[in-house]
């Protein structure tokens, strides 16, 4: 099975708009979010981002907001989980050491 060629950000934007029917509208301007989308696609994996588009009927700005919130929330939870992990390890180590010394 042959691999599809990689697309530039501009080609990907055109694919999103024409083939996949993504909406980039704001106040009647059909390309309002074009530059924002091009900049965003430079740093984002389109395959994972496109899943968010399915949630909001392929409206770009809504999908981007959800994607960014999900990214923020994931990082926030990771930080909290790291603190919990350190606390549990320390508590367990302290309990075992205190119990061993008796």
DSSP file (Angstrom, degrees, kcal/mol; ACC not computed):
  #  RESIDUE AA STRUCTURE BP1 BP2  ACC     N-H-->O    O-->H-N    N-H-->O    O-->H-N    TCO  KAPPA ALPHA  PHI   PSI    X-CA   Y-CA   Z-CA
    1    1 A X              0   0    0      0, 0.0     2,-0.2     0, 0.0     0, 0.0   0.000 360.0 360.0 360.0 126.6    0.0    0.0    0.0
    2    2 A X        -     0   0    0      1,-0.1     2,-0.3     0, 0.0     0, 0.0  -0.472 360.0-120.3 -78.9 145.9    1.5    3.3   -1.1
    3    3 A X        -     0   0    0     -2,-0.2     2,-0.2     1,-0.1    -1,-0.1  -0.612  25.9-116.5 -82.9 143.7    1.8    6.2    1.3
    4    4 A X        -     0   0    0     -2,-0.3     3,-0.1     1,-0.1    -1,-0.1  -0.551  39.0-101.3 -75.0 145.3    0.0    9.5    0.5
    5    5 A X        -     0   0    0     -2,-0.2     2,-0.1     1,-0.1    -1,-0.1  -0.338  39.6-102.9 -67.5 149.4    2.4   12.4    0.0
    6    6 A X        -     0   0    0     -3,-0.1     2,-0.3     1,-0.1    -1,-0.1  -0.441  35.6-137.9 -70.2 145.2    2.8   14.9    2.8
    7    7 A X        -     0   0    0     -2,-0.1    -1,-0.1    -3,-0.1     2,-0.1  -0.809   9.5-124.4-105.6 145.5    1.0   18.2    2.4
    8    8 A X     >  -     0   0    0     -2,-0.3     4,-2.7     1,-0.1     5,-0.2  -0.305  37.4-100.4 -73.5 171.0    2.3   21.6    3.2
    9    9 A X  H  > S+     0   0    0      1,-0.2     4,-2.5     2,-0.2     5,-0.1   0.899 125.3  50.5 -61.3 -39.9    0.2   23.7    5.6
   10   10 A X  H  > S+     0   0    0      2,-0.2     4,-2.3     1,-0.2    -1,-0.2   0.920 112.2  46.2 -64.2 -44.5   -1.3   25.6    2.7
   11   11 A X  H  > S+     0   0    0      2,-0.2     4,-2.4     1,-0.2    -2,-0.2   0.888 112.6  50.9 -64.8 -38.8   -2.2   22.4    0.9
   12   12 A X  H  X S+     0   0    0     -4,-2.7     4,-2.8     2,-0.2    -2,-0.2   0.900 108.8  51.2 -66.4 -40.4   -3.7   21.0    4.1
   13   13 A X  H  X S+     0   0    0     -4,-2.5     4,-2.5     2,-0.2    -2,-0.2   0.940 111.3  47.8 -59.4 -47.3   -5.7   24.2    4.7
   14   14 A X  H  X>S+     0   0    0     -4,-2.3     4,-2.9     1,-0.2     5,-0.5   0.884 112.0  50.2 -62.4 -38.6   -7.1   23.9    1.1
   15   15 A X  I  X>S+     0   0    0     -4,-2.4     5,-2.0     2,-0.2     4,-1.3   0.923 110.9  49.0 -64.0 -44.4   -7.9   20.2    1.7
   16   16 A X  I  <5S+     0   0    0     -4,-2.8     6,-2.7     3,-0.2    -2,-0.2   0.922 117.5  41.2 -60.4 -43.9   -9.7   21.0    4.9
   17   17 A X  I  <5S+     0   0    0     -4,-2.5    -2,-0.2     4,-0.2    -1,-0.2   0.922 127.8  25.8 -73.7 -45.8  -11.7   23.8    3.3
   18   18 A X  I  <5S+     0   0    0     -4,-2.9    -3,-0.2    -5,-0.2    -2,-0.2   0.918 131.6  28.6 -89.8 -46.9  -12.6   22.1    0.0
   19   19 A X  I  <<S+     0   0    0     -4,-1.3    -3,-0.2    -5,-0.5    -4,-0.1   0.863 130.6  33.1 -86.3 -37.0  -12.5   18.4    0.5
   20   20 A X  S   <S-     0   0    0     -5,-2.0    -3,-0.2    -4,-0.1    -4,-0.1   0.487  98.4-129.1-101.3  -3.6  -13.4   18.1    4.2
   21   21 A X        +     0   0    0     -6,-0.3    -4,-0.2     1,-0.2     2,-0.2   0.866  39.6 173.2  59.7  42.2  -15.8   21.1    4.4
   22   22 A X        -     0   0    0     -6,-2.7     2,-0.5    -7,-0.1    37,-0.2  -0.527  28.4-127.6 -73.7 148.9  -14.2   22.8    7.4
   23   23 A X  B     +a   59   0A   0     35,-3.0    37,-2.3    -2,-0.2    38,-0.4  -0.881  33.1 168.7-103.9 128.5  -15.6   26.2    8.2
   24   24 A X        +     0   0    0     -2,-0.5     9,-1.2     6,-0.4     8,-0.7  -0.015  36.2 138.5-120.4  25.4  -13.3   29.2    8.6
   25   25 A X        +     0   0    0      7,-0.1     2,-0.2     6,-0.1     5,-0.2  -0.407  22.0 165.7 -79.0 145.8  -16.0   31.8    8.6
   26   26 A X  B >  S-B   29   0B   0      3,-1.2     3,-1.9    -2,-0.1     5,-0.1  -0.802  76.4 -18.3-156.1 118.9  -16.3   34.9   10.8
   27   27 A X  T 3  S-     0   0    0      1,-0.3     3,-0.1    -2,-0.2    -2,-0.0   0.877 128.1 -50.1  51.8  44.1  -18.8   37.7   10.0
   28   28 A X  T 3  S+     0   0    0      1,-0.2     2,-0.8     2,-0.0    -1,-0.3   0.317 108.4 123.6  82.9  -9.7  -19.1   36.6    6.4
   29   29 A X  B X   -B   26   0B   0     -3,-1.9    -3,-1.2     1,-0.1     3,-1.1  -0.775  45.2-164.4 -86.9 113.5  -15.4   36.4    5.7
   30   30 A X  T 3  S+     0   0    0     -2,-0.8    -6,-0.4     1,-0.3    -1,-0.1   0.654  86.8  40.3 -76.8 -15.5  -14.8   32.8    4.5
   31   31 A X  T >  S+     0   0    0      1,-0.1     3,-1.6    -5,-0.1     4,-0.4   0.027  75.4 123.0-117.6  26.5  -11.0   32.9    5.1
   32   32 A X  T <  S+     0   0    0     -3,-1.1     3,-0.3    -8,-0.7     4,-0.3   0.876  81.7  37.0 -57.4 -41.3  -11.0   34.8    8.4
   33   33 A X  T 3> S+     0   0    0     -9,-1.2     4,-2.6    -4,-0.2    -1,-0.3   0.206  85.0 109.5 -98.1  15.8   -9.0   32.1   10.2
   34   34 A X  H <> S+     0   0    0     -3,-1.6     4,-2.6     2,-0.2     5,-0.2   0.952  81.9  40.6 -59.3 -54.6   -6.7   31.1    7.3
   35   35 A X  H  > S+     0   0    0     -4,-0.4     4,-2.4    -3,-0.3    -1,-0.2   0.887 115.5  52.3 -64.6 -38.0   -3.5   32.5    8.7
   36   36 A X  H  > S+     0   0    0     -4,-0.3     4,-2.3     2,-0.2    -1,-0.2   0.911 110.9  48.3 -61.1 -42.1   -4.3   31.3   12.2
   37   37 A X  H  X S+     0   0    0     -4,-2.6     4,-2.8     2,-0.2    -2,-0.2   0.915 110.1  51.0 -65.4 -44.4   -5.0   27.8   10.8
   38   38 A X  H  X S+     0   0    0     -4,-2.6     4,-0.9     1,-0.2    -2,-0.2   0.919 113.2  45.5 -60.7 -43.5   -1.7   27.8    8.9
   39   39 A X  H  X S+     0   0    0     -4,-2.4     4,-0.5     1,-0.2     3,-0.4   0.900 113.9  49.8 -64.9 -40.9    0.3   28.8   12.0
   40   40 A X  H >X S+     0   0    0     -4,-2.3     3,-1.1     1,-0.2     4,-0.5   0.890 106.3  54.9 -66.0 -40.8   -1.6   26.2   14.1
   41   41 A X  H 3< S+     0   0    0     -4,-2.8     3,-0.3     1,-0.3    -1,-0.2   0.709  95.8  67.6 -69.3 -19.6   -1.0   23.4   11.6
   42   42 A X  H 3< S+     0   0    0     -4,-0.9    -1,-0.3    -3,-0.4    -2,-0.2   0.799 114.0  29.2 -66.6 -27.5    2.8   24.0   11.8
   43   43 A X  H << S+     0   0    0     -3,-1.1     2,-0.4    -4,-0.5    -1,-0.2   0.355 112.7  74.0-113.6   3.6    2.8   22.8   15.4
   44   44 A X  S  < S-     0   0    0     -4,-0.5     2,-0.6    -3,-0.3     3,-0.1  -0.930  75.8-121.5-128.4 142.9   -0.1   20.4   15.4
   45   45 A X     >  -     0   0    0     -2,-0.4     4,-2.2     1,-0.2     3,-0.2  -0.721  22.4-152.6 -78.7 118.3   -0.7   16.9   14.2
   46   46 A X  H  > S+     0   0    0     -2,-0.6     4,-2.9     1,-0.2     5,-0.2   0.862  89.1  60.3 -64.0 -36.5   -3.7   17.2   11.8
   47   47 A X  H  > S+     0   0    0      1,-0.2     4,-0.6     2,-0.2    -1,-0.2   0.916 111.5  38.8 -61.3 -43.2   -4.8   13.6   12.3
   48   48 A X  H >> S+     0   0    0     -3,-0.2     3,-0.7     1,-0.2     4,-0.6   0.887 116.5  52.1 -73.3 -37.2   -5.3   14.1   16.1
   49   49 A X  H >X S+     0   0    0     -4,-2.2     4,-1.1     1,-0.2     3,-1.1   0.871 100.1  62.9 -64.9 -36.6   -6.7   17.6   15.6
   50   50 A X  H 3X S+     0   0    0     -4,-2.9     4,-1.2     1,-0.3    -1,-0.2   0.768  92.2  65.2 -63.7 -24.6   -9.3   16.5   13.0
   51   51 A X  H <X S+     0   0    0     -3,-0.7     4,-0.6    -4,-0.6    -1,-0.3   0.864 100.0  51.3 -64.9 -34.4  -10.9   14.3   15.7
   52   52 A X  H XX S+     0   0    0     -3,-1.1     4,-0.8    -4,-0.6     3,-0.8   0.841 102.6  60.8 -69.6 -32.7  -11.9   17.4   17.6
   53   53 A X  H ><>S+     0   0    0     -4,-1.1     5,-3.4     1,-0.2     3,-0.7   0.840  96.0  60.3 -62.2 -33.3  -13.4   18.8   14.4
   54   54 A X  H ><5S+     0   0    0     -4,-1.2     3,-0.7     1,-0.2    -1,-0.2   0.802  99.7  57.3 -64.5 -27.8  -15.8   15.9   14.3
   55   55 A X  H <<5S+     0   0    0     -3,-0.8    -1,-0.2    -4,-0.6    -2,-0.2   0.777 114.9  34.9 -72.8 -26.6  -17.2   17.1   17.6
   56   56 A X  T X<5S-     0   0    0     -4,-0.8     3,-0.9    -3,-0.7    -1,-0.2  -0.074 117.6 -97.7-123.5  32.8  -18.1   20.5   16.4
   57   57 A X  T < 5S-     0   0    0     -3,-0.7    -3,-0.2     1,-0.2     3,-0.1   0.841  77.4 -63.3  54.8  38.0  -19.2   19.9   12.8
   58   58 A X  T 3 <S+     0   0    0     -5,-3.4   -35,-3.0     1,-0.2     2,-0.7   0.827  84.7 155.8  58.5  38.0  -15.7   20.9   11.4
   59   59 A X  B <>  -a   23   0A   0     -3,-0.9     4,-2.4    -6,-0.3     5,-0.2  -0.873  35.1-148.8 -92.7 115.4  -15.8   24.5   12.6
   60   60 A X  H  > S+     0   0    0    -37,-2.3     4,-2.7    -2,-0.7     5,-0.2   0.897  89.2  46.9 -54.6 -53.7  -12.1   25.4   12.9
   61   61 A X  H  > S+     0   0    0    -38,-0.4     4,-2.0     1,-0.2    -1,-0.2   0.867 114.1  48.3 -64.5 -35.8  -12.2   27.9   15.7
   62   62 A X  H  > S+     0   0    0     -3,-0.2     4,-2.2     2,-0.2    -1,-0.2   0.917 112.5  48.6 -68.0 -43.0  -14.4   25.7   17.9
   63   63 A X  H  X S+     0   0    0     -4,-2.4     4,-2.5     1,-0.2    -2,-0.2   0.896 111.0  51.1 -63.1 -39.7  -12.2   22.6   17.3
   64   64 A X  H  X S+     0   0    0     -4,-2.7     4,-2.7    -5,-0.2     5,-0.2   0.910 108.7  51.0 -65.4 -41.4   -9.1   24.7   18.1
   65   65 A X  H  X S+     0   0    0     -4,-2.0     4,-2.4    -5,-0.2    -2,-0.2   0.925 112.8  45.3 -61.2 -44.6  -10.6   25.9   21.4
   66   66 A X  H  X S+     0   0    0     -4,-2.2     4,-2.7     2,-0.2    -2,-0.2   0.916 112.9  51.2 -65.1 -42.4  -11.4   22.3   22.4
   67   67 A X  H  X S+     0   0    0     -4,-2.5     4,-2.2     1,-0.2    -2,-0.2   0.927 112.4  45.4 -60.5 -46.6   -8.0   21.1   21.3
   68   68 A X  H  X S+     0   0    0     -4,-2.7     4,-2.5     2,-0.2    -1,-0.2   0.884 113.2  49.7 -67.3 -38.7   -6.2   23.8   23.3
   69   69 A X  H  X S+     0   0    0     -4,-2.4     4,-3.1    -5,-0.2     5,-0.2   0.927 110.9  50.0 -64.3 -43.6   -8.4   23.2   26.4
   70   70 A X  H  X S+     0   0    0     -4,-2.7     4,-2.5     1,-0.2    -2,-0.2   0.903 111.3  49.0 -60.7 -41.6   -7.8   19.5   26.2
   71   71 A X  H  X S+     0   0    0     -4,-2.2     4,-2.1     2,-0.2    -1,-0.2   0.923 113.5  46.3 -63.2 -45.6   -4.0   20.1   26.0
   72   72 A X  H  X S+     0   0    0     -4,-2.5     4,-2.5     2,-0.2    -2,-0.2   0.934 114.2  47.8 -61.0 -47.4   -4.1   22.4   28.9
   73   73 A X  H  X S+     0   0    0     -4,-3.1     4,-2.7     1,-0.2     5,-0.2   0.890 110.1  52.1 -64.2 -40.3   -6.2   20.1   31.0
   74   74 A X  H  X S+     0   0    0     -4,-2.5     4,-2.1    -5,-0.2    -1,-0.2   0.917 112.2  45.8 -61.6 -44.4   -4.0   17.1   30.2
   75   75 A X  H  X S+     0   0    0     -4,-2.1     4,-2.0     2,-0.2    -2,-0.2   0.889 112.1  51.8 -66.4 -39.5   -0.9   19.0   31.3
   76   76 A X  H  X S+     0   0    0     -4,-2.5     4,-2.0     1,-0.2    -2,-0.2   0.933 111.4  46.4 -62.0 -46.8   -2.7   20.2   34.4
   77   77 A X  H  X S+     0   0    0     -4,-2.7     4,-2.9     1,-0.2     5,-0.2   0.874 108.8  56.0 -64.2 -37.0   -3.7   16.6   35.4
   78   78 A X  H  X S+     0   0    0     -4,-2.1     4,-2.0     1,-0.2    -1,-0.2   0.912 107.8  48.5 -61.3 -42.1   -0.2   15.3   34.7
   79   79 A X  H  X S+     0   0    0     -4,-2.0     4,-1.8     2,-0.2    -1,-0.2   0.920 112.9  47.4 -64.3 -43.8    1.2   17.8   37.1
   80   80 A X  H  X S+     0   0    0     -4,-2.0     4,-2.3     1,-0.2    -2,-0.2   0.921 111.4  51.1 -63.4 -44.3   -1.3   16.9   39.8
   81   81 A X  H  X S+     0   0    0     -4,-2.9     4,-2.6     1,-0.2    -1,-0.2   0.861 106.8  54.2 -63.8 -36.0   -0.7   13.2   39.2
   82   82 A X  H  X S+     0   0    0     -4,-2.0     4,-2.3    -5,-0.2    -1,-0.2   0.911 109.0  48.5 -63.4 -41.5    3.1   13.7   39.6
   83   83 A X  H  X S+     0   0    0     -4,-1.8     4,-2.3     2,-0.2    -2,-0.2   0.911 112.2  48.5 -64.5 -41.8    2.5   15.4   43.0
   84   84 A X  H  X S+     0   0    0     -4,-2.3     4,-2.8     2,-0.2     5,-0.2   0.915 110.4  52.0 -63.9 -42.6    0.2   12.6   44.1
   85   85 A X  H  X S+     0   0    0     -4,-2.6     4,-2.4     2,-0.2    -2,-0.2   0.923 110.6  47.0 -60.3 -45.7    2.8   10.0   43.0
   86   86 A X  H  X S+     0   0    0     -4,-2.3     4,-2.6     1,-0.2     5,-0.2   0.917 112.6  50.4 -62.9 -43.1    5.6   11.6   44.9
   87   87 A X  H  X S+     0   0    0     -4,-2.3     4,-2.8     1,-0.2     5,-0.2   0.930 111.9  46.8 -60.9 -46.5    3.4   11.9   48.0
   88   88 A X  H  X S+     0   0    0     -4,-2.8     4,-2.5     2,-0.2     5,-0.2   0.904 113.1  48.8 -64.0 -41.6    2.4    8.2   47.9
   89   89 A X  H  X S+     0   0    0     -4,-2.4     4,-2.6    -5,-0.2    -1,-0.2   0.926 114.3  45.9 -63.1 -44.5    6.0    7.1   47.4
   90   90 A X  H  X S+     0   0    0     -4,-2.6     4,-2.8    -5,-0.2     5,-0.2   0.922 113.7  48.4 -65.4 -43.9    7.3    9.2   50.2
   91   91 A X  H  X S+     0   0    0     -4,-2.8     4,-2.5    -5,-0.2    -2,-0.2   0.915 113.9  46.5 -63.0 -43.1    4.4    8.1   52.6
   92   92 A X  H  X S+     0   0    0     -4,-2.5     4,-2.5    -5,-0.2     5,-0.2   0.926 113.5  48.4 -64.8 -45.0    5.0    4.5   51.7
   93   93 A X  H  X S+     0   0    0     -4,-2.6     4,-2.4    -5,-0.2    -2,-0.2   0.909 113.2  48.2 -63.0 -41.8    8.8    4.7   52.2
   94   94 A X  H  X S+     0   0    0     -4,-2.8     4,-2.7     2,-0.2     5,-0.3   0.927 112.1  48.7 -63.7 -44.5    8.3    6.5   55.5
   95   95 A X  H  X S+     0   0    0     -4,-2.5     4,-2.3     1,-0.2    -2,-0.2   0.906 113.7  46.6 -63.4 -41.7    5.8    4.0   56.8
   96   96 A X  H  X S+     0   0    0     -4,-2.5     4,-2.1     2,-0.2    -1,-0.2   0.898 114.0  47.6 -68.0 -39.9    8.1    1.1   55.8
   97   97 A X  H  X S+     0   0    0     -4,-2.4     4,-2.0    -5,-0.2    -2,-0.2   0.915 113.3  46.7 -68.7 -41.4   11.2    2.6   57.3
   98   98 A X  H  X S+     0   0    0     -4,-2.7     4,-0.8     1,-0.2    -2,-0.2   0.928 114.7  48.1 -65.3 -43.9    9.4    3.5   60.6
   99   99 A X  H  < S+     0   0    0     -4,-2.3     3,-0.3    -5,-0.3    -2,-0.2   0.848 111.2  51.1 -63.7 -35.1    7.9    0.0   60.7
  100  100 A X  H  < S+     0   0    0     -4,-2.1    -1,-0.2     1,-0.2    -2,-0.2   0.863 104.2  56.5 -71.5 -37.5   11.3   -1.6   60.0
  101  101 A X  H  <        0   0    0     -4,-2.0    -1,-0.2     1,-0.3    -2,-0.2   0.718 360.0 360.0 -69.6 -20.5   13.2    0.3   62.7
  102  102 A X     <        0   0    0     -4,-0.8    -1,-0.3    -3,-0.3    -2,-0.2   0.480 360.0 360.0 -79.6 360.0   10.8   -1.0   65.4
